Amino acid sequence: MRTIPADTTSLPPLATDAERARARLKRIAPMTPDAALGVPDDAPPRRRRPPGLARGFRLGWKGWLLIEGAAVALVLGLVIAWPPVRDCRAQDERTGFYAGDTVGKCIRRGIDARIDWADQRLKMAIRGSGR
């Protein structure tokens, strides 16, 4: 059992939490300059790349988010637009169009119809109707 001396001026000052943590870490694993960098002592030296060689194509998460968003928009656009384009071109080759109607108008009408259909289906799913 340890006794506390009556004279508190002879006691060492109390260490802060950070100082106690550093002291504990030094007891566990002494820090060397290489260990501070995360390089083991027996690791081979790192080689430098020649100045002309680039490290590669690197993007942050925002750049990849933009690329993935563009890819999704492209696929969604193709899914919505391709069937009306195919059908209107087939109709133009088979029978043609009435006066004043063109392939472009037919395609726009078909895309509008598909977007309206998808909008109605989405609204039905949100409302829970049609089950």
C-alpha positions as CSV (number, residue, x, y, z in Angstrom):
1,M,0.0,0.0,0.0
2,R,1.3,3.4,-1.0
3,T,1.1,6.4,1.3
4,I,0.6,9.9,0.1
5,P,3.1,12.4,1.6
6,A,1.6,15.3,3.4
7,D,3.8,17.8,1.5
8,T,2.1,18.1,-1.9
9,T,4.8,20.4,-3.4
10,S,7.2,17.4,-3.7
11,L,4.7,15.5,-6.0
12,P,5.3,15.6,-9.8
13,P,2.6,17.6,-11.6
14,L,-0.3,15.5,-12.9
15,A,0.0,14.7,-16.6
16,T,-2.7,15.5,-19.1
17,D,-4.5,12.8,-20.9
18,A,-2.5,13.4,-24.0
19,E,0.8,13.1,-22.2
20,R,-0.3,9.9,-20.4
21,A,-1.4,8.5,-23.8
22,R,2.0,9.4,-25.4
23,A,3.9,7.8,-22.5
24,R,1.8,4.6,-22.8
25,L,2.5,4.5,-26.5
26,K,6.2,4.9,-26.0
27,R,6.2,2.0,-23.6
28,I,4.3,-0.2,-26.1
29,A,6.2,0.7,-29.3
30,P,8.9,3.3,-29.5
31,M,8.4,5.7,-32.4
32,T,11.2,5.9,-35.0
33,P,11.1,8.2,-38.0
34,D,10.3,5.2,-40.3
35,A,7.6,3.9,-38.0
36,A,6.0,7.4,-37.8
37,L,5.7,7.2,-41.6
38,G,4.3,3.7,-41.6
39,V,7.3,2.2,-43.3
40,P,8.6,-1.0,-41.7
41,D,12.4,-1.1,-41.0
42,D,12.9,-4.0,-43.4
43,A,10.9,-2.5,-46.3
44,P,12.8,-1.8,-49.6
45,P,13.4,1.8,-50.5
46,R,10.7,3.4,-52.6
47,R,11.6,4.0,-56.2
48,R,10.7,7.3,-57.8
49,R,9.0,7.4,-61.1
50,P,10.7,9.2,-64.0
51,P,9.3,12.7,-64.4
52,G,7.6,11.8,-67.7
53,L,5.4,9.0,-66.4
54,A,2.1,10.0,-65.0
55,R,0.6,8.2,-62.0
56,G,-2.6,7.4,-63.9
57,F,-6.1,8.7,-64.3
58,R,-7.4,9.8,-60.9
59,L,-10.7,11.4,-60.0
60,G,-12.3,12.2,-56.7
61,W,-15.8,10.9,-55.7
62,K,-17.4,14.0,-57.2
63,G,-15.9,13.3,-60.6
64,W,-17.0,9.7,-60.6
65,L,-20.4,10.7,-59.4
66,L,-20.7,12.9,-62.5
67,I,-19.5,10.2,-64.8
68,E,-21.9,7.6,-63.3
69,G,-24.8,10.1,-63.4
70,A,-24.1,10.7,-67.1
71,A,-24.0,7.0,-67.8
72,V,-27.3,6.5,-66.1
73,A,-28.8,9.4,-68.0
74,L,-27.5,8.0,-71.3
75,V,-28.9,4.5,-70.6
76,L,-32.3,5.9,-69.4
77,G,-32.4,8.1,-72.5
78,L,-31.8,5.1,-74.8
79,V,-34.4,3.1,-73.1
80,I,-37.0,5.8,-73.5
81,A,-36.0,7.0,-77.0
82,W,-35.0,3.8,-78.9
83,P,-38.5,2.1,-79.3
84,P,-40.2,5.2,-80.7
85,V,-37.3,5.8,-83.1
86,R,-37.4,2.2,-84.3
87,D,-41.2,2.2,-84.7
88,C,-41.3,5.5,-86.6
89,R,-38.5,4.6,-89.0
90,A,-40.3,1.3,-89.7
91,Q,-43.6,3.1,-90.3
92,D,-41.8,5.5,-92.7
93,E,-40.4,2.6,-94.7
94,R,-43.6,0.6,-94.7
95,T,-46.4,3.1,-95.3
96,G,-45.1,6.6,-94.9
97,F,-46.8,9.5,-93.0
98,Y,-49.9,11.6,-93.6
99,A,-49.4,15.1,-94.9
100,G,-47.6,17.4,-92.4
101,D,-46.3,14.5,-90.4
102,T,-42.6,13.7,-90.3
103,V,-40.3,11.1,-88.7
104,G,-39.2,13.8,-86.2
105,K,-42.8,14.6,-85.1
106,C,-43.6,10.9,-84.8
107,I,-40.5,10.3,-82.7
108,R,-41.3,13.3,-80.4
109,R,-44.9,12.0,-80.0
110,G,-43.6,8.5,-79.2
111,I,-41.1,9.8,-76.6
112,D,-43.8,12.0,-75.0
113,A,-46.1,9.0,-74.8
114,R,-43.5,6.9,-73.1
115,I,-42.6,9.6,-70.6
116,D,-46.3,10.1,-69.8
117,W,-46.8,6.4,-69.4
118,A,-43.7,6.1,-67.0
119,D,-45.0,9.2,-65.1
120,Q,-48.4,7.6,-64.6
121,R,-47.0,4.3,-63.5
122,L,-44.7,6.1,-61.0
123,K,-47.6,8.0,-59.6
124,M,-49.7,4.8,-59.3
125,A,-46.8,3.1,-57.4
126,I,-46.5,6.0,-55.0
127,R,-50.2,6.2,-54.3
128,G,-50.5,2.4,-54.0
129,S,-53.4,2.3,-56.5
130,G,-53.9,-0.3,-59.2
131,R,-53.1,-3.3,-57.0
